[in-house]
Amino acid sequence: MSRNYKFHNPEGLYFVSFAVVDWLDVFTRMEYKEIVLDSLRYCQQHKGMEIFAWCIMSNHIHLIFRSDKGQKPELLLGDFKRFTSRRLIRAIKDNPGESRKEWF
């Protein structure tokens, strides 16, 4: 099965889910959830992502969104995931109190 999202209507409303690699429980710590929320807020304010609902679980995220500035939804979602994952990895590495670094 393809891992790429397929959006057939650029103006459409979409429900997407994405998981942490190996379903690791990254989002049990508030500082990591805040990174996701900051990224979503940025996408709303600067990228044209209109968010209707979101849910952050311990190891995955659900999102209902659409692109309202003409950007392809797959590119918008790709930018969000790429930027957010890099910030999360850096935050985990730089967190002296993170006892699960080796596991992650």
C-alpha distances in whole Angstrom, upper triangle without the diagonal:
4,6,9,11,12,16,17,21,22,25,23,22,19,18,16,15,15,16,18,17,17,18,22,24,25,26,29,31,33,33,29,29,31,29,26,29,31,28,27,31,31,28,30,33,32,29,29,26,28,27,27,26,25,25,24,24,25,21,19,20,20,21,22,23,24,25,29,30,28,25,21,20,17,20,22,19,18,22,22,20,21,24,24,22,25,28,27,27,30,31,30,32,35,36,38,38,34,35,31,31,30,28,26
4,5,8,9,13,15,18,19,22,20,21,17,17,14,14,13,15,17,16,17,18,22,24,24,26,29,31,32,31,28,27,29,27,24,27,28,25,25,28,28,25,27,30,29,25,26,24,25,25,26,25,23,24,23,23,24,21,18,19,19,19,20,21,21,22,26,26,24,22,18,17,13,16,18,16,15,18,19,17,18,22,22,20,23,25,25,25,28,29,29,30,33,34,37,37,34,34,31,30,30,27,25
4,7,9,13,16,18,19,21,20,19,16,15,12,12,10,12,14,13,15,16,18,21,21,22,25,27,28,28,24,24,26,23,21,23,25,22,21,25,25,22,24,27,26,23,24,21,23,22,23,22,21,21,20,20,21,18,15,16,16,17,18,19,19,20,24,25,23,20,17,15,12,14,16,13,12,15,16,13,14,18,18,16,19,22,21,21,24,26,25,27,30,30,34,33,30,31,27,26,27,24,22
4,6,10,13,15,15,18,17,17,14,14,11,12,11,13,15,15,18,18,21,23,22,23,27,28,29,28,24,24,26,23,20,23,24,20,20,23,23,20,22,25,23,20,21,19,21,20,22,21,20,21,21,21,23,19,17,16,16,16,17,17,17,17,21,21,20,17,13,12,8,11,13,11,9,13,14,12,13,17,17,16,19,22,21,22,25,26,26,28,30,31,35,35,31,33,29,28,29,27,24
4,6,10,12,12,15,13,13,10,11,9,10,10,14,16,17,19,19,22,23,23,23,26,28,28,28,24,23,25,23,19,21,23,19,18,21,21,18,20,23,22,18,18,16,18,17,19,18,17,19,19,20,22,19,16,15,14,13,14,13,13,14,18,19,17,14,11,9,6,10,11,9,9,13,13,12,14,17,17,17,20,22,22,23,26,27,27,29,31,32,35,35,32,34,30,30,31,28,25
4,6,9,10,13,12,12,10,12,11,13,14,17,20,20,23,22,25,27,26,26,30,31,31,31,28,26,28,26,22,24,25,22,20,23,23,20,21,24,23,19,19,17,18,18,19,20,19,21,22,23,25,23,19,18,16,15,15,14,13,14,17,18,16,14,10,9,7,11,13,11,12,15,16,15,17,20,21,21,23,25,25,27,29,30,31,33,35,36,39,39,36,37,34,34,34,32,29
4,6,7,9,8,10,8,11,11,14,15,19,22,23,25,25,27,28,28,27,30,32,31,31,28,26,27,26,22,23,24,21,19,22,22,18,19,22,21,17,16,14,15,16,17,18,19,21,22,24,26,24,20,18,16,14,13,12,10,11,14,15,13,12,8,7,7,10,11,11,12,15,16,16,18,20,21,22,24,26,26,28,30,31,32,34,36,37,40,40,37,39,36,35,36,34,31
4,6,9,8,11,10,13,14,17,19,22,25,26,29,28,31,32,31,31,34,35,35,35,32,30,31,29,26,27,28,25,23,25,25,21,21,24,23,20,18,17,17,18,19,21,21,24,26,27,30,28,24,22,19,17,16,14,12,13,15,16,13,13,10,9,10,13,14,14,16,18,19,20,22,24,25,26,28,30,30,32,34,35,36,38,40,40,44,44,41,43,40,39,40,38,35
4,5,5,8,9,13,14,18,20,24,27,28,31,30,32,33,32,31,34,36,35,35,32,30,30,29,25,26,27,24,21,23,23,19,19,22,21,18,16,15,15,16,17,19,21,23,25,28,30,28,25,22,20,17,14,13,10,10,12,14,11,11,9,9,11,13,14,14,17,19,19,20,22,24,25,26,29,30,30,32,34,35,36,39,40,41,44,44,42,44,41,40,42,39,36
4,6,9,10,13,14,18,20,23,26,27,30,29,32,32,31,30,33,34,33,33,30,28,28,27,23,24,24,21,19,21,20,16,16,19,18,14,12,12,13,15,16,18,20,23,25,27,30,28,24,21,19,16,14,11,8,7,9,10,7,8,6,6,9,11,11,12,14,16,17,18,20,22,23,24,26,27,28,30,32,33,34,36,38,39,42,42,40,42,39,39,40,39,35
4,7,9,13,15,19,21,25,27,29,32,31,33,33,32,30,33,34,33,33,30,28,28,27,24,23,24,21,19,20,20,16,15,18,17,14,11,11,11,13,14,17,19,22,24,27,30,29,25,22,19,16,13,10,7,6,7,9,7,9,8,8,12,13,12,14,17,18,18,20,22,23,24,26,28,28,29,32,33,34,35,38,39,39,43,43,41,43,40,40,42,40,37
4,6,10,12,16,19,22,25,28,30,28,31,31,30,28,32,33,31,32,29,27,27,26,23,22,24,21,18,20,20,17,16,19,19,16,13,12,11,12,12,15,17,20,22,25,28,26,23,20,17,14,10,9,6,8,9,12,11,12,10,9,12,14,13,13,17,18,18,19,22,23,23,25,28,28,29,31,33,33,35,37,38,39,42,42,39,42,39,39,40,38,35
4,7,10,14,17,20,23,26,28,26,28,28,27,25,28,30,28,29,26,24,24,24,20,20,21,19,16,18,19,16,15,18,19,16,13,11,9,9,9,11,13,16,19,21,25,24,20,17,13,10,7,6,5,8,10,13,13,13,12,9,12,15,13,13,16,18,17,18,21,22,22,24,26,27,27,29,31,31,32,35,36,36,40,39,37,39,36,37,38,36,33
4,6,10,13,17,20,22,24,22,25,25,24,23,26,27,26,27,24,22,23,22,18,18,20,18,15,18,19,15,15,19,19,16,14,11,10,10,10,10,12,14,17,19,22,20,17,14,10,8,5,5,6,9,12,15,15,14,12,9,10,13,12,11,14,16,15,16,19,20,19,21,24,25,24,27,29,29,30,33,34,34,38,37,34,36,33,33,35,33,30
4,7,10,14,17,20,21,19,22,22,22,20,23,25,24,25,22,19,21,21,17,17,20,18,15,18,19,16,16,20,21,18,16,13,12,10,10,9,9,11,14,15,18,17,13,11,7,6,4,7,9,12,15,18,18,17,15,11,12,15,14,11,15,17,15,15,18,20,19,20,23,24,23,25,28,27,28,31,32,32,36,34,32,33,31,31,33,30,27
4,7,10,14,16,18,16,19,19,19,18,21,22,22,23,20,18,19,19,15,16,18,16,14,17,18,15,16,20,20,18,17,13,14,12,12,11,10,11,12,13,16,14,11,8,6,5,6,8,11,13,17,19,19,17,15,11,11,14,12,9,12,14,13,12,15,17,16,16,20,21,20,22,25,25,25,28,29,29,33,32,29,30,28,28,29,27,24
4,7,10,13,15,12,15,15,15,15,18,20,20,21,17,16,18,17,14,15,18,16,14,18,19,17,18,22,22,20,19,16,16,14,14,12,10,9,10,10,13,11,7,6,4,6,9,11,14,16,20,22,22,20,18,14,13,16,14,11,13,15,13,11,15,17,15,15,18,19,18,20,23,22,22,25,27,27,30,29,26,27,24,25,26,23,21
4,7,9,11,10,12,13,13,13,16,18,19,19,15,14,17,16,12,15,17,15,14,18,19,17,19,22,22,20,20,17,18,16,17,14,12,11,10,10,12,9,6,6,7,9,12,13,16,18,21,23,23,20,18,15,13,15,14,10,11,14,12,9,12,14,12,12,15,16,15,16,20,20,19,22,24,24,27,26,23,24,21,21,23,20,17
4,6,8,6,9,10,10,11,14,16,17,18,14,13,17,15,13,16,18,16,16,20,21,19,21,24,24,22,23,20,21,18,19,17,14,12,10,9,9,6,4,6,9,12,15,17,20,21,25,26,26,23,21,18,16,18,17,14,14,16,14,11,13,15,13,11,15,16,13,15,18,18,17,20,22,22,25,24,20,21,18,18,19,16,14
4,6,5,6,8,7,9,12,14,16,16,12,12,16,14,12,16,18,16,17,20,21,20,22,25,25,23,25,21,23,21,22,19,16,14,11,10,9,6,6,9,12,14,18,19,22,23,27,28,28,25,23,20,18,19,19,15,15,16,14,11,12,14,11,9,12,14,11,11,15,15,14,16,19,18,21,21,17,18,15,15,16,13,10
4,5,6,10,10,12,15,17,19,19,15,16,19,17,16,19,21,19,20,23,23,22,25,28,27,25,27,24,26,24,25,23,19,18,15,14,12,9,9,12,15,18,21,22,25,26,29,30,30,27,25,22,19,20,20,17,16,17,16,12,13,16,14,10,13,15,12,12,16,16,14,16,19,19,22,22,18,18,15,14,14,12,9
4,5,9,11,13,15,17,20,20,17,18,21,20,18,22,24,22,23,26,27,26,28,31,31,29,30,27,29,26,27,25,21,19,16,14,12,9,10,14,17,20,23,25,27,29,32,34,33,30,28,25,23,24,24,20,19,21,20,16,17,19,17,14,17,18,15,15,18,19,16,18,21,21,23,22,18,18,14,15,14,11,9
4,6,9,11,12,15,17,18,15,15,19,18,16,19,22,20,21,24,25,24,26,29,30,28,29,26,27,24,25,22,18,16,13,11,9,5,7,11,14,17,21,23,26,27,31,32,32,29,27,24,22,24,23,19,19,21,19,15,17,19,16,14,17,18,15,15,19,18,16,18,21,20,23,21,18,18,14,15,15,12,10
4,6,9,10,12,15,16,13,14,17,16,15,19,21,20,21,24,25,25,27,29,30,28,30,27,28,25,26,23,19,16,13,11,8,6,9,12,16,19,22,24,27,29,32,34,34,31,29,26,24,25,24,21,20,22,19,16,17,19,16,13,16,16,13,13,16,15,13,15,18,17,19,18,14,14,10,12,12,9,7
4,6,6,9,12,13,11,11,15,15,14,17,19,19,20,22,24,24,26,28,29,28,29,26,27,24,25,21,18,14,11,9,5,5,8,11,15,18,22,24,27,29,32,33,34,31,30,27,25,26,25,21,21,22,20,17,19,19,16,14,17,16,13,13,16,15,12,16,18,16,18,16,13,13,10,12,13,10,9
4,6,7,10,10,7,8,12,11,11,14,16,16,17,20,21,21,23,25,26,25,27,24,25,22,24,20,17,14,10,9,6,6,9,11,15,17,21,23,26,27,30,31,32,29,28,25,24,24,23,20,19,20,17,15,16,16,13,11,13,13,9,10,13,11,9,13,15,13,15,14,11,12,9,10,13,11,8
4,5,7,8,6,6,9,10,9,11,14,14,15,17,19,20,21,23,24,24,25,22,23,20,21,18,14,11,7,7,5,6,8,9,13,15,19,21,24,25,28,30,31,28,28,24,24,24,22,19,20,20,16,15,17,16,13,12,15,13,10,12,15,12,11,15,16,14,17,15,12,14,12,14,16,14,12
4,7,9,8,8,11,13,12,14,16,17,18,20,22,23,24,26,28,27,28,25,26,23,23,20,16,13,10,8,5,8,11,12,16,18,22,24,27,29,31,33,34,32,31,28,27,28,26,23,23,23,20,18,20,20,16,16,18,16,13,15,17,14,12,16,17,14,16,14,12,13,11,14,16,14,13
4,6,6,7,9,11,12,13,15,16,17,19,21,22,23,25,26,27,28,25,26,23,24,21,17,15,11,11,9,11,13,14,18,20,23,25,28,29,31,33,34,32,32,29,28,28,26,23,24,23,20,18,20,19,15,15,17,14,11,13,15,11,10,14,14,11,14,11,10,11,11,13,16,15,13
4,5,5,6,9,10,10,12,14,15,16,18,20,21,22,24,25,26,23,24,21,22,19,16,14,11,12,10,13,14,14,17,18,22,23,26,27,29,31,33,30,31,27,27,27,25,22,23,22,19,18,20,18,15,15,17,14,12,15,15,12,12,16,15,13,15,13,12,15,15,16,19,18,16
4,6,5,7,9,10,10,13,14,15,17,19,20,21,22,23,25,23,24,21,23,20,17,16,13,14,13,14,15,15,18,19,23,23,26,27,29,30,32,29,30,27,27,26,23,21,22,21,17,17,18,16,13,13,14,11,9,12,12,8,10,13,12,10,13,12,11,14,14,15,18,18,16
4,5,5,7,9,10,11,13,15,16,17,19,20,21,21,23,21,22,20,21,19,15,14,10,12,10,11,12,12,16,17,20,21,24,25,27,28,30,27,27,24,23,23,21,18,19,18,15,14,15,13,10,10,12,9,6,10,11,8,8,12,12,11,14,13,11,14,13,13,17,16,13
4,5,5,6,9,10,11,12,14,16,17,19,20,20,21,19,19,17,18,15,12,10,7,9,9,11,11,10,13,14,17,18,21,23,25,26,28,26,26,22,22,22,20,17,18,18,14,13,16,14,10,12,14,11,9,13,14,11,12,16,16,14,17,16,14,17,16,17,20,18,16
4,5,5,6,8,10,10,12,14,15,16,18,19,20,18,19,16,18,16,13,13,10,13,13,14,14,13,15,15,18,19,22,22,24,25,27,25,26,23,23,22,19,18,19,17,14,14,16,14,10,13,14,11,10,14,14,11,13,16,16,14,18,17,16,19,18,18,22,21,18
4,5,5,6,9,10,11,12,14,15,16,17,19,17,18,16,19,17,14,14,11,14,14,14,14,13,15,15,18,18,21,21,23,23,25,23,23,21,21,20,17,15,16,14,11,11,12,10,7,9,10,7,7,11,11,9,11,14,14,13,17,17,15,19,18,17,21,20,17
4,5,5,6,9,10,11,12,14,15,15,17,14,15,13,16,14,11,11,9,11,12,12,11,9,12,11,15,15,17,18,20,21,23,20,21,18,18,17,15,13,14,13,9,9,11,10,6,9,11,9,8,12,13,12,13,17,17,16,20,19,18,21,19,19,22,21,17
4,5,5,6,9,10,11,12,14,14,15,13,14,11,14,12,10,10,9,13,14,15,13,11,12,12,14,14,17,17,19,20,23,21,21,18,19,19,15,14,16,14,11,12,14,12,9,12,14,12,12,15,16,14,16,19,19,18,22,21,20,23,22,22,25,24,21
4,5,5,6,9,10,11,12,13,15,13,14,13,16,15,13,14,13,16,17,18,16,14,16,14,17,16,18,18,19,20,22,20,21,19,20,18,15,14,16,14,10,12,14,11,9,12,13,11,11,15,15,13,16,19,18,18,21,21,20,24,23,22,26,25,22
4,5,5,6,9,10,10,10,13,11,13,12,15,15,13,14,13,16,17,17,15,13,14,13,15,14,15,15,17,17,19,17,18,16,16,15,12,11,12,10,7,9,10,8,6,10,11,9,11,14,14,14,16,19,19,19,23,23,21,24,23,22,25,25,21
4,5,5,6,9,10,10,11,8,10,8,11,11,9,12,12,15,17,17,15,12,12,10,12,10,12,13,14,15,18,16,16,14,15,14,11,10,12,11,7,10,12,11,9,12,14,13,14,17,18,17,19,22,22,22,26,25,24,27,25,25,28,26,23
4,5,5,6,8,10,10,9,10,9,12,13,12,14,14,18,20,20,18,15,15,13,14,12,14,14,14,15,18,17,18,16,18,17,13,13,15,13,10,13,15,13,12,15,17,15,16,19,19,18,21,24,23,23,27,26,25,28,27,27,30,29,26
4,5,5,6,7,9,9,11,11,15,16,15,17,17,20,22,22,20,17,17,15,16,14,15,13,14,14,17,15,17,15,17,15,11,12,14,11,9,12,13,11,11,14,15,13,15,18,18,18,21,23,22,23,27,27,26,29,28,27,30,29,26
4,6,5,5,6,5,8,9,13,14,13,16,16,20,22,21,19,16,16,13,13,11,11,10,11,11,13,12,13,12,13,12,8,9,11,9,7,11,12,11,11,14,15,15,16,19,20,20,22,24,24,25,29,29,27,31,29,28,31,30,26
4,6,6,5,5,6,7,11,12,13,16,17,21,23,23,20,17,16,13,13,10,10,9,10,10,13,12,14,13,15,14,10,12,14,12,11,14,16,14,14,18,19,18,19,22,23,22,25,27,27,27,31,31,30,33,31,31,34,33,29
4,6,7,8,9,11,14,16,16,19,20,24,26,26,23,20,20,17,16,14,13,12,11,11,14,14,16,15,18,16,13,14,17,14,13,16,18,15,16,19,20,18,20,24,23,23,26,28,27,28,32,32,31,34,33,32,35,34,31
4,6,8,11,13,16,18,18,21,22,25,27,26,24,21,21,18,18,15,14,11,11,10,13,12,14,14,16,14,11,13,15,12,11,15,16,14,15,18,19,18,20,23,23,23,26,28,27,28,32,32,31,35,33,32,35,34,31
4,6,9,12,15,17,17,20,21,24,26,25,22,19,19,16,15,12,11,8,9,7,10,8,11,10,12,10,7,10,12,9,9,13,14,13,14,17,18,18,20,22,23,23,26,28,28,29,33,33,31,35,33,32,34,33,30
4,6,9,13,15,16,19,21,24,27,26,23,19,18,15,14,10,8,6,5,5,8,8,10,10,13,12,8,11,14,12,12,15,17,16,17,20,21,21,22,25,26,26,28,30,31,31,35,35,34,37,35,34,37,36,32
4,6,10,12,12,16,17,21,23,23,19,16,15,11,10,7,6,5,6,8,10,9,10,9,11,11,7,9,12,11,10,13,15,15,15,18,20,19,20,23,24,24,26,29,29,30,33,33,32,34,32,32,34,33,29
4,7,9,11,15,17,20,24,23,20,16,14,11,9,5,5,6,6,9,12,12,13,11,14,14,11,12,15,15,13,16,18,18,17,20,23,22,23,26,27,26,28,31,31,31,35,35,33,36,34,34,36,35,31
4,6,7,11,14,17,20,20,17,13,11,8,6,4,7,9,10,13,15,14,15,12,15,15,12,12,15,15,13,15,18,18,16,19,22,21,21,24,26,25,27,30,30,30,33,32,31,33,31,31,34,32,29
4,7,11,14,17,20,21,17,14,11,8,5,6,8,11,12,16,17,17,17,14,17,18,15,14,18,19,16,18,21,21,19,22,25,24,24,27,28,27,29,32,32,32,35,34,32,35,33,33,36,34,31
4,7,10,13,17,17,14,11,8,6,5,7,11,14,15,18,20,19,19,16,18,19,16,15,18,19,16,17,20,20,18,20,23,22,22,25,27,25,26,30,30,29,33,31,29,32,30,31,33,31,28
4,7,10,13,14,11,7,5,4,6,9,12,15,17,20,21,20,20,16,17,19,16,13,17,17,14,14,18,18,15,17,20,19,18,21,23,22,23,26,27,26,29,28,26,28,26,27,29,27,24
4,6,10,11,9,6,5,7,9,12,16,18,21,23,25,23,22,19,19,21,18,15,18,19,15,15,19,19,15,17,20,19,17,20,23,21,21,25,26,24,27,26,23,25,23,25,27,24,22
4,7,8,6,5,7,9,12,14,18,20,23,25,26,24,23,20,20,21,19,16,18,18,15,14,17,17,13,14,18,16,14,17,19,18,18,21,22,21,24,22,20,21,20,21,23,21,18
4,6,5,6,8,11,15,17,21,23,26,28,29,27,26,22,22,23,21,18,20,21,17,16,19,19,15,16,19,18,15,18,20,18,18,21,23,21,24,22,19,20,18,20,22,19,17
4,6,8,11,14,18,20,24,26,29,31,32,29,28,25,24,25,23,20,21,22,18,16,19,19,16,15,18,17,14,16,19,17,15,19,20,18,21,19,16,16,14,16,18,15,14
4,7,11,14,17,20,23,25,28,30,30,28,26,23,21,23,21,18,18,20,17,14,17,17,14,13,16,16,13,14,17,16,15,18,20,19,21,20,16,17,14,16,17,14,12
4,7,10,14,16,19,21,25,26,27,24,23,19,18,20,18,15,16,17,14,12,15,16,13,12,16,16,13,15,19,18,17,20,22,21,24,22,19,20,18,18,20,17,15
4,7,10,13,16,18,21,23,24,22,20,17,16,18,16,12,14,15,12,11,14,15,12,12,16,16,14,17,19,18,18,21,23,22,25,24,21,23,20,21,23,20,18
4,7,10,13,16,19,22,22,20,19,15,15,17,15,12,15,16,13,12,16,17,15,15,19,19,17,20,23,22,22,25,27,26,29,28,25,27,24,25,27,24,21
4,6,10,13,15,18,19,17,16,12,13,15,13,10,13,15,12,12,16,16,14,16,19,19,18,21,23,22,23,26,28,27,31,29,27,29,27,27,29,27,24
4,7,11,13,16,17,16,15,11,13,15,13,11,15,16,14,15,18,19,17,19,22,22,22,24,27,26,27,30,31,31,34,33,31,33,30,31,33,30,27
4,7,9,12,13,13,12,9,11,13,10,9,13,14,12,14,17,18,17,19,22,22,22,25,26,26,27,30,31,31,35,34,32,34,32,32,34,32,29
4,6,9,10,10,9,7,10,12,9,10,13,14,13,15,18,18,18,21,23,23,24,27,28,28,30,32,33,33,37,37,35,37,35,34,37,35,31
4,6,6,6,7,6,9,10,7,9,12,13,12,15,17,17,18,21,22,23,24,26,28,28,30,32,33,34,37,37,35,38,36,35,37,36,32
4,6,7,10,9,13,13,11,13,16,15,15,18,20,20,21,23,25,25,26,29,30,30,33,35,35,36,40,40,38,41,39,38,40,39,35
4,6,9,10,13,12,10,13,16,15,15,19,20,19,21,24,25,25,27,29,30,30,33,35,35,36,40,40,38,41,39,38,41,40,36
4,6,9,12,11,10,13,15,15,16,19,20,20,22,24,25,26,28,30,31,32,34,36,36,38,41,42,40,42,40,39,41,40,36
4,6,9,7,7,10,11,11,13,15,16,17,19,21,22,23,25,27,28,29,31,32,33,34,38,39,37,39,37,36,38,37,33
4,6,5,6,9,10,11,13,14,16,17,18,20,22,23,24,26,28,29,30,32,33,35,38,39,36,39,36,35,37,35,32
4,5,5,6,8,10,11,12,14,15,16,18,20,21,22,24,26,27,28,30,32,32,36,36,34,36,33,33,34,33,29
4,5,5,6,9,10,10,12,14,15,16,18,20,21,22,24,25,27,28,30,31,35,35,32,34,32,31,32,30,27
4,5,5,6,9,10,10,12,14,15,17,18,20,21,23,24,26,27,29,30,34,34,32,34,32,30,32,30,27
4,5,5,6,9,10,11,12,14,16,17,18,20,22,23,24,26,27,28,32,33,30,33,30,29,31,30,26
4,5,5,6,9,10,10,12,14,15,16,18,20,21,22,24,26,26,30,30,28,30,28,27,28,27,23
4,5,5,6,8,10,11,12,14,15,16,18,20,21,23,24,26,29,30,27,29,27,25,27,26,22
4,6,5,6,8,10,11,12,14,16,17,18,20,21,23,24,28,29,26,29,27,25,27,26,22
4,6,5,6,8,10,11,12,14,16,16,18,20,21,22,26,26,24,27,24,23,25,24,21
4,6,5,6,8,10,10,12,14,15,16,18,20,21,24,25,22,24,22,21,22,21,18
4,6,5,6,9,10,11,13,14,16,17,18,20,24,25,22,24,22,20,22,21,17
4,6,5,6,9,10,11,12,14,16,17,18,22,23,21,24,22,20,22,22,18
4,5,5,6,9,10,10,12,14,15,16,20,20,18,21,19,18,20,20,16
4,5,5,6,9,10,11,12,14,15,19,19,17,19,17,15,17,16,13
4,5,5,6,9,10,11,12,14,18,19,17,19,17,15,17,17,14
4,6,5,6,9,10,10,12,16,17,15,18,17,15,18,18,14
4,5,5,6,9,10,10,14,15,12,15,13,12,15,15,11
4,5,5,6,9,10,13,14,12,14,12,10,12,13,9
4,5,5,6,8,12,14,12,15,14,11,14,15,12
4,6,5,6,10,11,9,13,12,10,14,15,12
4,6,5,8,9,7,10,9,7,10,11,8
4,6,8,10,8,10,10,7,10,12,10
4,6,9,8,12,12,10,13,15,13
4,5,5,9,10,9,12,14,13
4,6,8,10,9,12,15,14
4,6,9,9,13,14,14
4,6,6,9,10,10
4,6,8,9,10
4,6,5,6
4,5,5
4,5
4
